[in-house]
Amino acid sequence: MSELRKIPKLRFEEFSGEWKVISLGDISFRSAKKNKDNHIDEVFTNSAVNGIVSQRDYFDKDIANQNNLDGYYIVNKDDFVYNPRISNFAPVGPLHRNHLGSGVMSPLYTVFKIKDEIVNLDFIERYFHTTKWHRYMNNIANYGARSDRMNITNSDFIKMPILLPSKQEQEKIASFLSAIDSSIEQLTKKEKLLREYKKGVMQKIFSQEIRFKDDDGSEFPEWENLTLGEVAKFRRGSFPQPYGLPKWYDDENGLPFVQVFDVDDNMKLKPTTKNKISRLAQPSSIFVEKGSIVLTIQGSIGRIALTQYDAYADRTLLIFTDYLKAIDKKFFIYIVYLLFEIEKRKAPGGTIKTITKEALTNFLLNLPCLKEQTKIANFLLSIDTRIEQVTKQLNHTKEFKKALLQKMFV
């Protein structure tokens, strides 16, 4: 305990002095109240390993009875829950506050209550989001015979040292972080709304419910009904076999090697590829010049990108090589993206498991004239630019909060 730093790195100026060292058991007690009547409507299931804060399943009474929930623990609003038995190297002891209503939780979980007369619940909830909490849980975890399975006993759990400021300072910290959380929530909603708007307007544009006009106000010609094979030529990428040989890769002097993982969901490649291809492997792969369009056809099928740098492409991608009609490439990535969205809705379970070059050739599309293509592309790009700006703001705010959590707590 004497080695613990007792003053935070970042603090409101009206507060001073060391924080008080206590144990988790001083401010909490375990709730082991079990469901007796087995007559409930709401169940927090084992799928909520990341916290009942955000996930729950609903059962009607008959289904609840069939699941024999008599031994499940009752969970009320503002209770805290963690999983003491972690496997497969999942984060140790995910601990979350229940912001939902009352329900029951599997006995695999530990439910405990915080004494709110001593501790501000918003403050302690954020304390459990810091790396200090996870480091402690890792230190006390009993791995037993297998290093990928662990168990945290309740007696060890309640010994966790916590440094606690006055209730006033707790409230000030919690209020400040709540304001940041509110900003994150607003930006998240804004990003979601922009994506929904883009999706809706794309459907209207490509169904021709919305049409653009020429600069002089005149109507553009009718769109052509074509197959993708009548519009463009494409080929698969390649890579020498077998894949895993070290000689095919060169992280220091190699060139970017694009695989499915490297095609982002924003119609761009990721800034850097996961792997770089060696000089020895390059003759057996396919070179893709900057400004080319690539499409994923295995794994996460239907991701498309206009490449931002020269690269080589794996066989899990198609490269569009030639265009048989006048094409604005920025427009083209939108129309191919939408084609896959339509095909996904048709596919069982909403997932396309495979796509062949032949099947892709027969995809049907409506193609406007080049001028209208450019107007559509510029309009959609303006929305994407706005989405990107909001996403950057959101990520920056999340990182800012993460840094504050480490500096405002001890």
C-alpha positions, 0 to 999 in steps of 0.5 A, a space after each residue: 500500500 505504501 508504494 501506491 501514488 496517492 495524488 492524481 496527475 491531473 486534478 481540479 485546482 480547488 482540491 488538494 491532499 492525498 486520496 484515502 486508501 481503502 479496499 473494494 470491500 469497504 465500499 461494497 457488498 456481494 448480492 447473492 439474492 436468488 430468484 425464488 418464484 421463477 416467474 420473471 419476464 426479463 433475463 440478463 444472459 451469458 451473452 452479456 459478458 461485456 456488461 448488462 449495461 448494454 445487452 439483454 434478452 427478453 423471454 416470456 414467462 413460459 420460456 423463462 420457466 423452461 430455462 429453470 431460472 430458479 438459481 439465477 441471481 437477482 440484478 437490480 438497477 445500479 448493481 455491478 456485475 463481473 465475470 470471475 471465470 474468464 477464458 480464451 484470453 478475454 479481458 480479465 473481469 469485465 465489470 459493468 454497472 446495470 443501467 437497465 431495469 431489474 432482472 436475473 443473471 446467471 450464477 456464473 456472474 458475481 453481482 455486488 452493490 456499491 455503498 452510495 452513501 460513501 461513493 459516487 456511483 458515476 465516479 466508481 463506474 469510471 474507475 472500473 474503466 481504467 487500466 488500473 482495474 484490469 492490471 489488478 484483476 490480472 495480478 490476482 487471477 488464478 490461472 490454474 493448470 491452463 494459462 488461458 483459463 482463470 478464476 478470481 475468488 470473491 475474497 481476493 476481489 474485495 481486497 482490491 485497493 482503491 484510492 478514494 477522494 472526498 465525495 465532493 471531488 468524486 462528484 466533480 470528476 464524475 460530472 466532468 467525465 459525464 459531460 465528455 460522455 454526453 459529447 461522445 453520445 451526441 457524436 455517435 448519434 450524429 455519425 449514425 444519422 449521417 450514415 442512415 441519411 447517406 444510405 437512404 439518399 443513395 437508394 433514392 439516387 440509384 432508383 432514380 427517384 432523385 435525379 440531377 440536372 445539368 448546369 444549364 438546368 436541362 435534363 440528363 439522358 435516361 440511364 442505360 440498363 447494363 450488366 457489370 461485364 458490359 461496363 468494366 473488365 476485371 481480374 483477380 489478384 495473385 500471390 505465390 504459394 504456399 502463403 506462409 513462407 517468410 521469403 514472400 514478405 519483407 516488412 522493411 523494404 517490401 511494397 504494400 500487399 493488399 488483402 481483404 483485411 486492408 480494404 477499409 469500410 470507408 471505400 479506401 485502403 487502410 493507411 498501411 497494409 498489414 503485410 508487405 510483399 518481397 521482391 521475390 514474390 512480386 512477379 507472382 502477384 498483380 500490381 495495382 496502380 494508385 487510383 485503381 478500384 479493388 473489390 473483396 471477393 472472399 471473407 468480408 465480401 463486397 468491400 470496395 476501395 479506390 486505392 491511395 497508393 501503388 500496391 500488389 493485390 492478393 487473389 481474394 481481391 478483384 482489380 478493375 482493369 478497363 472500362 468499356 463505358 465512360 466512367 467516373 471512378 468515384 461514382 463507380 465505387 458507389 454503384 458497385 457498393 450498392 449492388 453488393 448491398 442489394 445482393 446481401 439482402 437477397 442472400 440467406 442470412 444477409 451474407 454472401 459467402 462466395 462470389 465468382 467472377 462470372 456471377 459478378 459479370 452478370 450483376 445488373 446496373 443502371 448507368 447514367 451519363 458521365 456528367 450525371 455520374 460526376 454530379 452524383 459522386 461529388 454529392 455523395 463524397 460531400 456526405 462521406 467527408 462530413 461523416 469522416 469529420 464526425 468520426 475523427 471528432 468521435 475518435 479524438 474525444 474517446 481518446 481524450 477521455 481514455 487519457 483523462 481516465 488514467 490521469 484523473 484517477 490513482 
